[in-house]
Amino acid sequence: MTNINSVKVSPALLNSSCAWSSNLRDLQELYDSPYTGAITTRTATLSGFEENESHTAVLGGSNTSALNSYGYSPHPLAEYLVWVRQILERSEADKPIVISITSSTPDGLRSMVTSIQDLRKEIGDTSRSPSRIAIELNTSCPNIRNASPSGYSFKSLHPLLQVLSEEFSADKTLTIGLKMPPYVYREQFTDALEVLATLSIQPESDTTSSSAISPISFLTCTNTLGNSLLFSHQIPTSPNTLGEFALPTVVGGLSGDSIHPLSLGNVYTFSQLLRGPEARFPTLSNIRIIGVGGVTSKQARERMLGVGADAVACATLLGKEGVRAFEILSTSA
């Protein structure tokens, strides 16, 4: 079990935002699993993302890796809010739902958060302990044409992060996280944390610097590694049967076993900078880490926890095994 601001994730295992958490059926199956302690929706935009036959995924033949060209969900946020309400109204459990969202503008993001907060108020989530709705801002999808992942230029995220900070300041039961891209050198980690540190909020009753907390309560590390390529002959089930490459888009986001070492390194580095011997951001000590990337076995889950993850998530194994993935991660030898 892990507590992330106002939500409780027990067991500390969930899905990451992905194509296999797109609709009500997907989400209900994930929510009903006794092996998930929380679930995450596919990333929604305000109006929905146009999806076509070029958006797909392929699973590797020799190991549990995948390559995908998916963008954001074709379903708008409003549809997810209807589904979230339905799921929660049918259940008395404390299991939270993380609503994954993204926006390129502060006004668009504020509108989305306002809609989520309206739902939380309507169902009593703002006064319930623990809460059952959290927000994750996706800063890291590598498959959006002419829009590189904002998490790679973290300072440019400041206007969006300021919106999240203001919303948290107005309601500190609001649990907010960021889905991060995979980083490959140290300055990327420190640049991100330096920006987050500027958003720290002082409690009204305590003005000492040591009491300040971050409006960001968790980081999900990591999303897929972009600009990756596989040939059709490497993937027996490639949908691109007439082409040389496994994906119609040629390049896409790499996940699963192939990205596991990099994801472990990201979780480890963030953990060390937030609360290890190298920690130098005291106002960010409340941030929890959800480790994701190549969590395809119980051993991989344990490795994530061993390098500092507070909770662990998966997507590729979910795509391969369905909801049974979480039983595998919980009970396999």
N, C-alpha and C positions, 0 to 999 in steps of 0.2 A: 504494500500500500504506500502511496505517496500523496501528500497534500500539496496542491498547487494553488496558492492563494485561497479562494473560497470553494474550490472543487476538490473532491477526494477521488483518486484513481486506485481502485482496489478490485482485482490485482493490478499491478502496475504494468499493464499490457493493453495495447490498443492498436488500431489500424492507423496508418498515416493517410493523409488525403490522397486519393487515387481514383482511377477510373472504376475500380471495383467497390466504390462507395458512392455511386452516382445517384441512385434513385431510392424510393421508399422501400422497395423490397430488399435492396442491398443493406440499407441502414437498419431495417428491422431485424434482419438475420444477424447482423453484427451485434445489435443491442441485446438480442435474446441469448447470445452465446454466454455461458457461465464463465468462459475463459477470458473475456474482455472486461477490463475495468473502466473503459471509456470507449467512445467511438468518435471518428472524425469524418465529416462530410467531404465530398469532393469540393474543390475550390469553386465558389460561386462568384459571379459578377452581378452587378445590379440588374442587367438586362439579359444575361445569358450569353454564352460564347458560341459563335457559329461553328458547328462541327460537321465534317464531311468524311468521305472515304479515305482521305489521306491521314486521318487521325486514327491510329491503331497502336497495337503493342505486339511484340513477338517475344516468346520465351525461349531461352537458350536450350540447346539439346543436351550438352554435356554437364551442365550445372544449373543451379537455380539463379540464373541471371535473366534480365529482360532489357529490351530496348523499346522505347515508346515515343510516339510523335504526338501524343495527346496534348491539348491545350487545357483551358479551363472547362468547367461543366457547361453543357448546353442549357441546363436548367437555371433560371434566375434565382436570386436569393429569396424572393417572395415564395417560391415553390418549396424551397428547403425549410422555410419557417413554418409552412403548413405541415410538412412531414415531421419536423421536430416536435411541434405541438402534439400531433397525433401519437407519436411514440411515447412522449413523456406523460400524456394524459392517460395512457393505458397502463402505466407502470407506477408503482410506489417506490421503486428502487432509487438509490442515490447515484446510480451510474450517470456520469455526465456525457453530454454531446458537445464536441468541439465543432463549431461552425467555421469552416475555412472560407475566407473571403479574400478578394483582392480588388484594388482600384488604383487607377493612375492619377487620380486627383483628390485633393483633400475634401472637396465638397461631396464627391461621390462616396468616399469612405465614410464621411460623417453621416450621410444618409443611410448607409448600410448599417452602421453601428446603432443609429437611432432606431431603425426597424427591429434590430435584435433586442435592444433594450426595451422597446415597447412590448415585445413578446415576453421577455423576462418579467416585466411588471405585471402583465396580464395573468400569468400563471403563478405569480407569487415567488418567482425565483430570486428576486432581489432581497427578499426577507427570509429566505429559506437557508438553512444550514445543514449540510453543505449545499452549495448551488449545483445546478444540473446543466447549465449552459455556459460555455466558454467560447472565446473568439480566437482564431488563429489567422494572422495576416500572412498570406503567401507572398514572399519576396523573391521567389527562386525558380519559377517555372522556366525551363530553358527552351521551350518549343513555341514561343510566341513570336511570330514574324515581325521584324522591325521593332522589337521591344526586348532588349536584353534584361536579364534578371536584375531587379533593382538592388538586391542584396549584395551585388558586386560593386556597387557605387553607393556605399551605405550613407554617406553624407547627404546624398540626393533624396534619401528617404525622410529626412527630417520633417518636412511639412506633413507627411502622413503620420509619422510618429507623434507629432505634436497633437494631432487630432486624437489619437489613442490616449495620450497623456491627459488631455482635457476631459475625455470621457471617463477615464479612471478616477481622476480627481473629483468628479461629480458623483461617482458611485464606486467606492473601493471594494464592493463585492464583485465587480466586473473582472473576470480573469482573462488576460490577454496574452497571447503568445505570437511568436514569429517563426515561420518556416524558412530555414536558412539554406542557401546554396552551399555546395562543398567548397571549402577554402583550401588553398594550397600553399600559402606562405603567411608568416606570423603577423605581418602588418594588417592583413585582412581581418584577423580576429581582434586585434587591439583597436583598429579603426572603428569596428562595429561597437565594441564595448564603450569606447570613448564617447560615441554619439549617444548611446543609451544612458550613460552616466549624466549627460546634460539634462535629461528629462526627469531625474529623481525628484520625488515629491516629499515635502515635510508634512508629517501629521499635524493637524491643527493644534493639538494639545501639547506638542513637544517640538521645539524649534532647534534642538541640538543636531548638529550635522550627522551624528551617528545614528539618528533615528530615521533618516530619509530612506525611502524605498523606491524601487523602480516600478513604474506603471506596467512594465513588461514582466510577466510572471514566469514565462517559460520560453525556451528556444527549442525548436524541433530541428535536429541535425542528423542527416542532411537530406536534401532533395536529390534528384537524379543529377548525373554528370552530363552536361550537354555536349553537343557536337560530336557524339559518338556514332560509330558506323559498324554495321555487320553486313556481310554478303549473304545473299539468299541461300547459298549452299551451306552456310553455317547454321541455318535455322530450318529444320525439316518442316516446320509448320508455317513458314513465312507466307503471309497473305499476298505478297508481291510476286506471284508466280511467273509473271512475264518479264520481270526486271532483274537486273544484276544484283541489286541491293535488297536487304531484308525489309526495309521500310520504303513506302512510296516517296517519303520526304528525303530519303537517303540518310540523313543524320537525325539523331534524336537523343533522348535522355537515357543514360545507362543506369541500371539499378541491379539489386540482388547481390549475389556472391562477388561479382566483379568489382563492386564499389565498396565492399565491406571494410577493407583495410583503411581506405581514405575516410570513411565515415567514423570508424573507431578513432582515428587520429583527430578528427574534428571534435568529437565528444570529449576526448582526453584534453585537448588544448583549451577548449572553453571551460572545462571543469577546473583545470589548473589556474586559469586566469580569474575565475570567479571565486574559488574557495580553497585553492591549493596553496603551496608555498609561494607561488608567483602572484598571488592575488593582490591587486592594487586598485580594485573598484569596490570599496566597502558598501556603497549604496546599492550595489547590484547583487548583494549576497542572498536576496530573496528569490533570485531567478533559478528555476529548475530546468533540467535538461531532459528532453525526450530523445533517446537515441534511435535512429532509424537508418537503414542502409545495409542490406545484406543480412538481415536478421531472418535466416532461413532454417535455423535449428535451435534447440534448447541451448547448445553450447555457444552459438552466436549471441543469443539473448544474454547469457551469463557474461560473455566478453563485454557487451555494452555496459552492463551494470558494473563490471570490474574496472572500466576506465572512467566511470563517473556519471553515467546516466541515472536519473531518478526514476524514469519509466522507459519502456521500450515499445517501439511501434514497428509494424511491417506493412509492406504493400505487395512486393513481388510474390512472396509465398502465398498471400491471399489470392492473387491472380492465378496461381498454379493449383492450389488445393481448395479454394473456397474458404468458408468460415472455419472449416476443420484446421486451418493453419494455426489457429490460436491454441487448440488442443495439442498440436504437435509441439509448439513452442513451450507449452506448459508441462508436458508429460513424457516426451521422447527421451531416450537415453543419450 
